[in-house]
């Protein structure tokens, strides 16, 4: 009977296995004792960290909050100062949030107090909870609700509050603090005992694990020495032929067929070497056949190694399928070419339809622009009212959400810059509503005061947009600035909804702020716009505008132009002719915009007096 590879390996593993069983038995015994000690240590540490220490921390925080409460109540009762508001806020937060939170945490923790003596501690905690709740109620009833804030009280109220504090509140809080200190002292003693027990358990666990460490170290060394001896013996009879097989397998794994054959030995590894040599021969034949099939030589002769040669039979099937696939592919190429031609013709037809649709929509929008232009005042009309004036109007799209409005009355000239929600077609619809409403208010109803005009504009716009209905509310509105100028008195009246007025006088820009609520953003009569009166002096320049100019992105970093830069530009050009100002404003924003898209409609009205 020969000493096969299996017997060689079996003897080595048997020796190692016996040693491992002995080592495992010793380790299991030591671990059993260490486990019990470790569980005790964990339980002690858990009670210390999850119950004992949190309880002490909560009691310290409760005592601190109670002491602060006593200090704040005393200050509120005896000193009537403006700082009472801050101290009342702090006191209310302590009484209604901090102390209840302390008590809630303590009542949750007391469930875990394990020793029997904690029965009295639980009773003391329940007593403290009731006393704190009663004292808090007394404070609000007899002091907090009597002295309600900084002010003057009659002598009886002050006397009643101080008496209640001295006779009831202060003694109760002092007793509560003493009980908290007593419970804190008890829990500190329990915490010290738990800490001592935990340290003892930890030292015992550490000792047992030290024994386990040295035992495992010695066993590991012995196992290492034994393994080296067995491995050396095994390598002489097994490893070398296995290494040769390994080299062959690595070459095959990289797709390289070895040129030489392995010399077989007289054991199982030798039988593996014979099988490897046969595999190499079969792979050479298979590779040659696969190359020929790849060249579409489907008639190349090939014979599988045996009936069970799965790869060989699969290659034969693959050869037949590839021949059929090549024929089918040629047919599909012809069919797909015809389909592509048909799809191309369909795409060209759809493209023609899209172009017609785009042309129709653009024509409709351009007609809408003519309608919108019809509501905007003509330049000649504006010049007849205010000769020294300009309007810079740059819609983002064909139609605009911004619009300007001028109107004269027997006594005054009114002008306005309005920015409706959105731009393009939606904004244009809003601008029609706004322009029609302004004309109705001023021309038909005879209203000339800017604030009342905006109030009426809000009412009419809300009605037009169904703002009062609950289900289908339209969330649109307008930002507006409107002025009324009396030529006989040189008095300018202004009102604004989000859009301010800039007045330049004596090299200084004065900003008249607008009300911060938009037209149609609130129920009529719930808010009213503010009317501002300005006595105009010769040389004054007034500007109304929408937010499109300041919000335009551009420059080297692609940032907004901003209102600060807009005001600086107005100060630079204030002395130039009014028409030149318009030209400078237009060229400046275009240079700033550069390659960036215009983000909103732009509207600026300038009037020089």
C-alpha positions in Angstrom: 0.0 0.0 0.0 1.5 3.3 -1.1 1.7 6.5 1.0 -0.8 8.6 -1.0 -1.2 12.4 -0.9 -4.5 11.9 1.1 -2.7 9.9 3.8 0.1 12.4 4.0 -2.3 15.3 4.5 -4.6 13.3 6.8 -1.7 12.5 9.2 -0.7 16.1 9.4 -4.3 17.3 10.0 -4.9 14.6 12.6 -1.9 15.8 14.6 -2.9 19.4 14.4 -6.6 18.5 15.2 -5.6 16.7 18.5 -3.6 19.6 19.6 -6.4 22.0 18.8 -9.0 20.0 20.8 -6.8 20.1 23.9 -6.2 23.9 23.4 -9.9 24.5 22.9 -10.8 22.7 26.1 -8.5 24.7 28.2 -9.5 28.0 26.5 -13.2 27.2 26.9 -12.7 26.6 30.7 -10.9 30.0 31.1 -13.5 31.8 28.9 -16.4 30.4 31.0 -15.1 32.0 34.1 -14.2 35.2 32.3 -17.6 35.4 30.8 -19.4 35.4 34.2 -17.0 38.0 35.6 -17.5 40.1 32.4 -21.3 40.0 32.6 -21.1 41.2 36.2 -18.8 44.0 35.2 -21.0 45.0 32.3 -24.1 45.0 34.5 -22.4 47.2 37.1 -21.1 49.6 34.4 -24.5 49.7 32.7 -26.2 50.6 36.0 -23.5 53.3 36.6 -23.6 54.9 33.2 -27.3 54.5 32.3 -28.9 54.9 35.7 -26.6 56.2 38.4 -24.7 58.9 36.7 -27.7 60.3 34.7 -29.7 60.4 37.9 -27.0 62.5 39.6 -26.7 64.7 36.6 -30.5 65.4 36.4 -30.6 66.1 40.2 -27.7 68.6 39.9 -29.5 70.3 36.9 -32.8 70.3 38.8 -31.2 72.0 41.8 -29.6 74.6 39.5 -32.9 75.3 37.8 -34.7 75.6 41.2 -32.0 78.0 42.5 -32.4 80.1 39.4 -36.2 80.1 39.8 -35.9 81.4 43.3 -33.5 84.1 42.2 -35.8 85.2 39.3 -38.9 85.2 41.4 -37.2 87.3 44.1 -36.0 89.8 41.5 -39.5 90.1 39.9 -41.2 90.5 43.3 -38.9 93.2 44.8 -37.5 95.1 41.8 -39.7 96.7 39.1 -37.3 97.1 36.2 -37.3 96.7 32.4 -35.1 93.6 32.8 -38.1 91.9 34.2 -39.2 90.9 30.7 -36.1 88.9 30.1 -36.1 87.4 33.6 -39.8 86.5 33.2 -39.0 84.8 29.9 -36.2 82.9 31.5 -38.3 82.0 34.5 -41.2 80.8 32.4 -38.8 78.6 30.3 -37.3 77.1 33.5 -40.8 76.5 35.2 -42.6 75.2 32.1 -39.8 73.4 30.2 -36.5 72.8 32.1 -37.9 71.6 35.5 -40.7 69.4 34.0 -38.0 67.9 31.7 -35.8 67.2 34.8 -38.7 65.5 36.6 -39.7 63.5 33.5 -36.2 62.1 33.1 -35.9 61.4 36.9 -39.2 59.5 36.9 -38.0 57.5 33.9 -34.7 56.7 35.6 -36.3 55.8 39.0 -37.9 52.7 37.4 -34.3 51.3 37.1 -33.3 52.0 40.8 -32.8 48.4 41.8 -32.0 48.3 45.5 -34.9 47.9 48.0 -33.8 51.0 50.0 -34.8 53.1 46.9 -38.4 52.7 47.8 -38.1 55.7 50.1 -36.1 57.5 47.4 -39.0 57.0 45.0 -41.4 58.3 47.5 -39.2 61.3 48.0 -39.1 61.9 44.2 -42.9 61.7 44.0 -43.2 64.1 46.9 -40.7 66.6 45.1 -42.7 66.4 41.9 -46.0 67.3 43.6 -44.4 70.1 45.7 -42.8 71.6 42.6 -46.1 71.5 40.6 -47.9 73.1 43.6 -45.3 75.8 44.1 -45.2 76.6 40.4 -49.0 77.1 40.4 -48.8 79.3 43.5 -46.2 81.5 41.8 -48.4 82.2 38.8 -51.5 82.6 40.9 -50.1 84.9 43.6 -47.2 86.7 41.9 -46.9 86.1 38.2 -50.5 87.0 37.4 -50.5 89.9 39.9 -47.3 91.6 38.6 -47.9 91.1 34.9 -45.1 93.3 33.5 -43.1 96.5 33.9 -45.4 99.2 35.1 -46.9 100.8 38.1 -49.0 98.9 40.6 -51.0 100.1 43.6 -49.5 99.4 47.0 -51.9 96.6 47.8 -50.8 94.5 44.7 -47.1 94.9 45.6 -47.8 94.1 49.3 -49.8 91.0 48.4 -47.1 89.8 46.0 -44.2 90.3 48.4 -46.2 88.7 51.3 -47.0 85.6 49.2 -43.4 85.3 48.2 -42.0 85.6 51.8 -44.7 83.3 53.4 -45.3 80.7 50.7 -43.1 80.7 47.6 -39.6 81.2 49.1 -40.1 78.7 52.0 -41.6 76.1 49.6 -38.7 76.4 47.2 -36.1 76.3 50.0 -37.6 73.1 51.3 -37.7 71.6 47.8 -34.1 72.5 47.2 -33.1 70.8 50.6 -35.0 67.7 49.6 -33.2 67.7 46.2 -29.9 68.0 48.0 -30.8 65.2 50.3 -31.8 62.9 47.4 -28.6 64.0 45.5 -26.5 63.0 48.5 -28.1 59.6 48.7 -27.6 59.0 45.0 -24.0 60.2 45.1 -23.3 57.5 47.8 -25.0 54.9 45.6 -22.9 56.1 42.6 -19.7 55.7 44.6 -20.7 52.1 45.6 -21.5 51.3 42.0 -18.2 52.7 40.9 -16.3 50.7 43.5 -18.1 47.5 42.5 -17.5 48.1 38.8 -13.7 48.6 39.4 -13.5 45.4 41.4 -15.3 43.5 38.6 -13.2 45.1 36.0 -9.9 44.0 37.8 -11.1 40.5 38.1 -12.1 40.3 34.4 -8.8 41.8 33.4 -7.0 39.1 35.5 -8.8 36.3 33.9 -8.3 37.6 30.4 -4.6 38.0 31.1 -4.5 34.3 32.0 -6.4 33.6 28.8 -3.9 35.7 26.7 -0.8 33.9 28.0 -2.5 30.5 27.5 -3.4 31.3 24.0 0.0 32.7 23.3 1.7 29.5 24.5 -0.7 27.4 22.5 -0.2 29.5 19.4 3.6 29.1 19.6 3.3 25.3 20.0 0.8 25.2 17.1 3.1 27.3 15.0 6.1 25.0 15.6 4.0 21.9 14.8 2.6 23.4 11.7 6.1 24.3 10.4 7.3 20.7 10.9 4.2 19.3 9.2 4.4 21.8 6.4 8.0 21.1 5.7 7.3 17.4 5.4 4.3 18.0 3.1 6.1 20.4 0.9 8.8 17.8 0.0 6.3 15.3 -1.3 3.3 17.4 -2.5 4.2 21.1 -3.1 6.7 20.8 -5.9 4.4 18.8 -8.3 1.5 21.1 -7.3 3.6 24.2 -8.2 4.1 22.8 -11.7 0.4 22.3 -12.1 -0.1 25.8 -10.8 2.2 27.3 -13.5 0.2 25.5 -16.2 -3.1 26.7 -14.8 -1.9 30.3 -14.5 -0.8 30.2 -18.2 -4.2 28.8 -19.2 -6.0 31.4 -17.0 -4.1 34.1 -19.1 -5.2 32.5 -22.3 -1.7 31.1 -23.1 -1.5 27.3 -24.0 1.7 25.8 -22.6 4.1 24.3 -25.2 5.6 21.6 -23.0 3.8 18.7 -21.1 4.0 17.9 -17.4 6.0 14.7 -16.4 3.5 12.7 -14.2 4.4 11.2 -10.8 3.2 7.9 -9.2 0.3 9.4 -7.2 -2.9 11.4 -7.5 -1.0 14.4 -8.6 0.5 12.4 -11.4 -3.0 11.4 -12.5 -3.9 15.2 -12.5 -0.8 15.9 -14.6 -2.0 13.3 -17.3 -5.4 15.0 -17.4 -3.8 18.4 -17.7 -1.7 17.2 -20.7 -4.9 15.9 -22.4 -6.6 19.3 -21.6 -3.8 21.2 -23.3 -4.0 19.1 -26.5 -7.8 19.5 -26.6 -7.5 23.3 -26.2 -5.0 23.5 -29.0 -7.5 21.7 -31.3 -10.4 23.9 -30.1 -8.5 27.1 -30.6 -7.7 26.2 -34.2 -11.3 25.4 -34.9 -12.6 28.6 -33.3 -10.2 30.7 -35.4 -11.4 29.0 -38.6 -15.1 29.6 -37.6 -14.3 33.2 -36.8 -13.0 33.6 -40.4 -16.5 32.3 -41.6 -14.9 28.9 -42.6 -17.9 26.9 -41.4 -16.7 23.7 -43.3 -13.5 23.2 -41.2 -13.5 19.7 -39.8 -13.6 19.3 -36.0 -14.3 16.3 -33.7 -15.1 16.6 -30.0 -12.8 14.8 -27.5 -15.7 12.5 -26.3 -19.4 12.2 -26.0 -19.2 14.2 -22.8 -17.0 17.0 -24.3 -19.5 19.8 -23.5 -17.3 22.5 -25.0 -16.7 20.6 -28.2 -20.4 19.9 -28.9 -21.2 23.6 -28.0 -18.7 24.8 -30.6 -20.3 22.7 -33.2 -23.7 24.1 -32.3 -22.2 27.6 -32.3 -20.8 27.0 -35.8 -24.2 26.2 -37.2 -25.9 29.1 -35.4 -23.2 31.6 -36.6 -23.7 30.4 -40.2 -27.5 30.9 -39.8 -27.0 34.3 -38.0 -24.8 35.6 -40.8 -27.5 34.8 -43.3 -30.3 36.4 -41.1 -28.1 39.5 -40.4 -27.6 40.2 -44.1 -31.4 40.1 -44.5 -32.0 42.4 -41.5 -29.5 44.9 -42.8 -31.6 45.2 -46.0 -34.8 45.6 -44.0 -33.4 48.1 -41.5 -32.0 50.3 -44.4 -35.5 50.5 -45.8 -37.0 51.3 -42.4 -34.4 54.1 -41.8 -35.3 55.7 -45.1 -39.0 55.6 -44.2 -38.4 57.1 -40.7 -36.3 59.9 -42.2 -39.2 60.9 -44.5 -41.6 60.8 -41.5 -39.2 63.1 -39.4 -39.0 65.6 -42.2 -42.8 65.7 -42.5 -43.1 66.3 -38.7 -40.5 68.9 -38.8 -42.5 70.8 -41.4 -45.6 70.7 -39.2 -43.6 72.0 -36.2 -42.2 74.9 -38.2 -45.8 75.8 -39.3 -47.0 75.6 -35.7 -44.1 77.8 -34.4 -44.8 80.4 -37.1 -48.5 80.5 -36.2 -47.8 80.9 -32.4 -45.2 83.6 -33.1 -47.6 85.5 -35.3 -50.3 85.3 -32.5 -47.8 86.6 -29.9 -46.7 89.5 -32.2 -50.4 90.4 -32.6 -50.7 90.4 -28.8 -47.7 92.8 -28.7 -49.6 95.2 -31.0 -52.5 95.0 -28.6 -50.3 95.6 -25.6 -48.5 98.5 -27.4 -51.9 100.1 -27.9 -52.4 100.5 -24.2 -48.9 102.1 -23.7 -48.8 106.0 -24.0 -47.2 107.4 -27.2 -43.9 109.2 -26.9 -45.4 112.5 -28.1 -48.1 112.3 -25.4 -45.5 111.7 -22.7 -43.4 114.6 -23.9 -46.4 116.9 -24.0 -47.0 116.1 -20.3 -43.4 116.0 -19.0 -41.0 117.4 -21.6 -37.9 116.5 -19.6 -38.6 112.8 -19.3 -37.7 109.4 -20.7 -39.0 105.8 -20.7 -36.5 102.9 -21.0 -38.6 99.9 -21.8 -36.9 96.5 -22.7 -39.3 93.5 -22.6 -37.7 90.1 -22.0 -39.9 88.4 -24.6 -42.1 89.7 -27.4 -44.7 90.8 -24.9 -44.0 92.2 -21.5 -45.2 91.9 -17.9 -44.0 95.5 -17.2 -45.9 98.5 -18.4 -45.8 102.3 -18.0 -48.8 104.6 -17.7 -49.2 108.4 -18.1 -52.4 110.4 -17.6 -53.2 114.1 -17.2 -56.1 115.6 -15.3 -57.2 119.2 -15.2 -54.9 119.9 -12.3 -52.2 117.1 -12.3 -50.0 114.8 -14.3 -49.9 111.2 -13.1 -47.3 108.6 -14.2 -46.6 105.0 -13.0 -44.2 102.1 -13.5 -45.8 98.7 -12.9 -44.2 95.2 -12.7 -46.8 92.4 -13.1 -46.1 88.8 -12.0 -44.1 86.9 -14.6 -43.1 88.0 -18.1 -44.1 87.0 -21.6 -47.7 86.1 -22.3 -48.8 85.6 -18.7 -47.3 88.9 -17.7 -48.9 90.7 -20.7 -52.3 89.5 -19.6 -51.7 91.0 -16.1 -50.5 94.3 -17.7 -53.8 94.6 -19.6 -55.7 94.2 -16.3 -53.5 96.7 -14.6 -53.5 99.4 -17.3 -57.3 99.1 -17.7 -57.8 99.4 -13.9 -55.6 102.5 -13.6 -57.5 104.3 -16.4 -60.8 103.4 -14.9 -59.7 104.6 -11.4 -58.3 108.0 -12.6 -60.3 108.8 -15.7 -63.7 107.4 -14.8 -63.7 107.7 -11.0 -61.6 110.9 -10.8 -59.1 109.6 -8.2 -55.8 111.6 -8.2 -54.2 110.6 -4.8 -51.5 107.9 -5.4 -52.2 105.9 -2.2 -56.0 105.7 -2.9 -55.2 104.8 -6.6 -53.2 101.8 -5.4 -55.9 100.8 -2.9 -58.5 100.9 -5.7 -56.1 99.0 -8.0 -55.7 96.3 -5.4 -59.5 96.0 -5.1 -60.1 95.8 -8.8 -57.2 93.4 -9.4 -58.3 91.1 -6.6 -61.8 91.0 -8.1 -60.5 90.4 -11.6 -58.3 87.5 -10.4 -61.0 86.0 -8.1 -58.7 86.5 -5.1 -61.7 86.1 -2.7 -62.6 82.6 -3.8 -61.3 79.7 -1.8 -60.8 76.9 -4.4 -59.3 78.4 -7.6 -57.2 81.3 -6.2 -54.8 82.9 -8.7 -51.5 83.8 -7.0 -50.6 86.7 -9.2 -50.1 90.4 -8.5 -48.2 93.6 -9.3 -45.4 95.7 -7.9 -46.1 99.4 -8.7 -44.8 102.9 -8.1 -47.2 105.9 -9.0 -46.7 109.6 -8.8 -49.0 112.6 -9.1 -47.4 116.0 -9.9 -49.2 119.3 -9.4 -47.5 121.9 -11.8 -49.1 124.8 -10.0 -47.6 124.0 -6.6 -44.6 121.8 -7.7 -45.8 119.2 -5.2 -45.2 115.5 -6.0 -47.2 112.8 -4.3 -46.0 109.2 -4.4 -47.2 105.8 -3.3 -45.5 102.4 -3.9 -46.2 98.7 -3.7 -42.7 97.1 -3.2 -41.2 99.6 -5.8 -39.5 102.7 -4.3 -38.9 106.1 -5.7 -35.4 107.6 -6.2 -35.1 111.4 -5.9 -31.7 113.0 -6.8 -31.2 116.4 -5.2 -27.9 118.3 -4.5 -25.7 115.4 -5.5 -27.5 113.0 -3.1 -29.9 110.2 -3.9 -33.0 110.0 -1.6 -34.9 106.8 -1.5 -38.6 107.0 -0.7 -39.5 103.5 0.5 -42.5 101.6 -0.8 -45.0 99.6 1.3 -43.9 95.9 1.4 -47.1 94.3 0.0 -47.9 93.8 -3.6 -51.1 94.7 -5.5 -53.6 91.8 -5.3 -51.6 90.1 -2.5 -54.1 90.9 0.3 -57.8 91.3 0.9 -59.1 94.8 0.1 -59.4 97.1 3.2 -57.1 94.9 5.3 -54.2 97.1 4.4 -53.8 100.7 3.0 -50.9 102.2 1.0 -49.0 105.2 2.3 -49.1 108.5 0.5 -45.8 110.5 0.5 -45.6 114.3 -0.4 -42.5 115.9 -1.8 -42.0 119.6 -2.5 -40.1 119.6 -5.8 -37.2 121.9 -6.3 -35.6 123.0 -9.6 -33.1 120.5 -10.8 -34.6 117.5 -9.0 -34.6 114.2 -10.9 -37.1 111.5 -10.1 -36.8 107.8 -11.2 -39.5 105.0 -11.1 -38.4 101.5 -12.1 -39.1 97.7 -11.9 -36.6 95.2 -10.6 -35.5 93.9 -14.0 -32.5 96.3 -14.3 -30.9 95.5 -10.9 -31.6 91.7 -11.2 -29.9 91.3 -14.6 -27.0 88.8 -14.5 -23.7 89.7 -16.2 -20.2 91.0 -15.8 -17.1 88.9 -15.6 -18.5 86.6 -12.8 -22.1 86.3 -14.0 -23.6 88.1 -11.0 -26.6 90.5 -10.6 -26.1 94.2 -11.4 -27.7 95.1 -7.9 -29.4 98.2 -6.7 -26.3 99.8 -5.2 -24.6 99.9 -8.6 -27.8 101.2 -10.1 -27.9 104.1 -7.7 -24.2 104.9 -8.3 -24.9 105.0 -12.1 -27.9 107.4 -11.6 -25.7 109.7 -9.6 -23.1 109.7 -12.4 -25.5 110.6 -15.1 -27.9 113.0 -13.2 -26.5 116.2 -14.8 -26.7 114.8 -18.4 -29.6 115.6 -20.8 -32.5 113.3 -20.1 -32.4 111.6 -23.5 -28.7 110.9 -23.0 -29.4 109.4 -19.6 -31.7 106.8 -21.3 -29.0 106.0 -23.8 -26.4 105.5 -21.1 -28.7 103.3 -19.0 -29.5 101.1 -22.0 -25.8 100.7 -23.2 -24.6 100.0 -19.6 -27.1 97.1 -19.0 -26.4 95.7 -22.4 -22.6 95.7 -21.9 -23.2 94.2 -18.4 -25.4 91.4 -19.8 -22.9 90.4 -22.5 -23.6 86.7 -23.4 -26.1 86.2 -20.6 -29.8 85.9 -21.3 -32.1 88.8 -20.2 -33.8 87.5 -17.1 -36.8 89.8 -16.7 -38.5 92.8 -18.3 -36.7 96.1 -17.7 -38.6 99.4 -17.1 -37.2 102.8 -16.0 -39.0 106.2 -16.0 -36.9 109.3 -15.5 -38.3 112.8 -15.0 -36.3 116.0 -14.6 -37.9 119.1 -13.1 
